[in-house]
Amino acid sequence: MQKSSLIEYSIKKRLKKMSEEKVKDSNELLNIILIILGIFYIFIAVMEFLAGAGILSLELYTGSEVSAAMSATLGGRGLLAFVLGVFAVIAGIGMFREEEWALGMALVILAIIVVNSISQIWGLIGGQFLTSISFWISLVALIIAAIGFVWLLFTTERYH
């Protein structure tokens, strides 16, 4: 009889200790969305690189001859998209582990994605932007990044 009560006491003590410990509870949906955003940006970079190499028609991708000529001349958007995509994937993976550095990285990446998406959408308006793949990817990225940024601001206490 004493042995069973000792086991019960030990179990209750262990359960109490577990309930008092801080349990990390990451928002898996936001982490997955951050990784998907990263993959979208890597996709944008690949499209830009293929268009720069002449393998892909940039007019189909951007929906405008003017945007196609400007993007082919400047070419920096693909590199920026690639870097944003890689860091977004890294931040998303780090957020699963609820690392503080991942929170900071995610906030910076999401803010840059918001600004970058606004500039891309602004640059596409005027052409046939509604039929442009780049417009729709940028619009989806803008909405998701803005919501994700606000969400992270309200849930920062879990990463400290």
C-alpha positions as CSV (number, residue, x, y, z in Angstrom):
1,M,0.0,0.0,0.0
2,Q,2.8,2.4,0.8
3,K,4.6,1.7,-2.4
4,S,1.5,2.6,-4.5
5,S,1.0,5.9,-2.6
6,L,4.7,6.7,-3.1
7,I,4.2,6.1,-6.9
8,E,1.1,8.3,-6.9
9,Y,3.0,11.0,-5.0
10,S,5.9,10.8,-7.5
11,I,3.5,11.0,-10.5
12,K,1.6,14.0,-9.0
13,K,4.9,15.8,-8.2
14,R,6.2,15.2,-11.8
15,L,2.9,16.4,-13.3
16,K,2.9,19.5,-11.1
17,K,6.5,20.3,-12.2
18,M,5.6,19.8,-15.9
19,S,2.6,22.1,-15.6
20,E,4.8,24.8,-14.0
21,E,7.5,24.7,-16.7
22,K,7.1,27.0,-19.6
23,V,6.0,24.9,-22.5
24,K,6.9,26.4,-25.9
25,D,3.9,26.6,-28.1
26,S,4.9,27.8,-31.6
27,N,2.3,28.9,-34.1
28,E,3.0,26.2,-36.7
29,L,0.7,27.7,-39.3
30,L,2.7,31.0,-39.3
31,N,5.9,29.1,-39.5
32,I,4.7,27.0,-42.4
33,I,3.4,30.1,-44.1
34,L,6.8,31.8,-43.7
35,I,8.5,28.8,-45.3
36,I,6.0,28.9,-48.1
37,L,6.6,32.7,-48.6
38,G,10.3,31.9,-48.8
39,I,9.6,29.3,-51.5
40,F,7.5,31.8,-53.4
41,Y,10.3,34.3,-53.3
42,I,12.8,31.7,-54.5
43,F,10.3,30.8,-57.3
44,I,10.3,34.6,-58.2
45,A,14.1,34.6,-58.3
46,V,14.2,31.5,-60.5
47,M,11.7,33.1,-62.9
48,E,13.8,36.3,-63.0
49,F,17.0,34.4,-63.6
50,L,15.4,32.3,-66.4
51,A,14.1,35.5,-68.0
52,G,17.5,37.1,-67.7
53,A,19.0,34.1,-69.5
54,G,16.4,34.4,-72.3
55,I,14.9,31.0,-71.4
56,L,11.6,32.5,-70.3
57,S,9.5,35.3,-71.8
58,L,9.5,38.1,-69.2
59,E,6.5,39.7,-70.8
60,L,4.4,36.6,-69.8
61,Y,5.8,36.8,-66.3
62,T,5.4,40.5,-65.7
63,G,2.5,41.2,-68.0
64,S,4.1,44.3,-69.5
65,E,6.7,45.0,-72.2
66,V,7.9,48.1,-70.2
67,S,8.3,46.1,-67.0
68,A,10.0,43.3,-69.0
69,A,12.5,45.7,-70.5
70,M,13.2,47.4,-67.1
71,S,13.6,44.1,-65.3
72,A,15.9,42.7,-67.9
73,T,18.0,45.8,-67.7
74,L,18.2,46.1,-63.9
75,G,18.0,42.4,-63.0
76,G,18.5,43.0,-59.3
77,R,15.0,41.9,-58.3
78,G,15.8,38.3,-58.8
79,L,18.8,38.4,-56.5
80,L,16.8,40.2,-53.8
81,A,14.0,37.7,-54.1
82,F,16.4,34.8,-53.7
83,V,18.0,36.3,-50.6
84,L,14.6,37.0,-49.1
85,G,13.3,33.5,-49.9
86,V,16.3,31.8,-48.4
87,F,16.2,33.9,-45.2
88,A,12.4,33.4,-44.9
89,V,12.8,29.6,-45.1
90,I,15.6,29.8,-42.4
91,A,13.5,32.0,-40.2
92,G,10.5,29.7,-40.6
93,I,12.5,26.7,-39.6
94,G,14.0,28.6,-36.6
95,M,10.5,29.6,-35.5
96,F,9.5,26.0,-35.1
97,R,12.2,25.9,-32.4
98,E,11.0,29.3,-31.1
99,E,14.5,30.8,-31.2
100,E,14.7,34.5,-30.4
101,W,16.9,35.1,-33.5
102,A,14.2,33.5,-35.7
103,L,11.6,36.0,-34.3
104,G,13.9,39.0,-35.1
105,M,14.8,37.6,-38.5
106,A,11.1,36.8,-39.3
107,L,10.0,40.4,-38.4
108,V,12.7,41.9,-40.6
109,I,12.0,39.5,-43.5
110,L,8.2,40.1,-43.3
111,A,8.7,43.9,-43.2
112,I,11.0,43.7,-46.2
113,I,8.6,41.5,-48.0
114,V,5.8,44.0,-47.4
115,V,7.8,46.9,-48.7
116,N,9.2,44.8,-51.6
117,S,5.7,43.6,-52.6
118,I,4.2,47.1,-52.5
119,S,7.0,48.3,-54.8
120,Q,6.6,45.4,-57.2
121,I,2.8,45.9,-57.3
122,W,3.2,49.6,-57.8
123,G,5.7,48.9,-60.7
124,L,3.3,46.5,-62.4
125,I,0.2,48.8,-62.2
126,G,-0.2,50.5,-65.6
127,G,0.5,47.4,-67.7
128,Q,-1.7,44.3,-67.9
129,F,-1.1,43.7,-64.2
130,L,-4.2,41.6,-63.6
131,T,-2.8,38.9,-66.0
132,S,0.7,39.0,-64.5
133,I,1.9,36.1,-62.5
134,S,4.3,38.5,-60.6
135,F,1.4,40.7,-59.6
136,W,-0.6,37.9,-58.0
137,I,2.4,36.4,-56.2
138,S,3.4,39.8,-54.9
139,L,-0.2,40.5,-53.8
140,V,-0.5,37.2,-51.9
141,A,3.0,37.8,-50.4
142,L,2.0,41.3,-49.3
143,I,-1.2,40.1,-47.6
144,I,0.4,37.2,-45.8
145,A,3.5,39.1,-44.8
146,A,1.4,42.0,-43.4
147,I,-0.8,39.6,-41.4
148,G,2.2,37.6,-40.2
149,F,4.1,40.7,-39.1
150,V,1.2,41.9,-37.0
151,W,0.7,38.4,-35.6
152,L,4.3,38.2,-34.5
153,L,4.2,41.6,-32.9
154,F,1.3,40.4,-30.7
155,T,2.9,37.0,-29.8
156,T,6.5,38.0,-29.1
157,E,6.3,37.0,-25.5
158,R,6.5,33.3,-26.4
159,Y,10.0,33.8,-27.8
160,H,11.6,35.3,-24.7
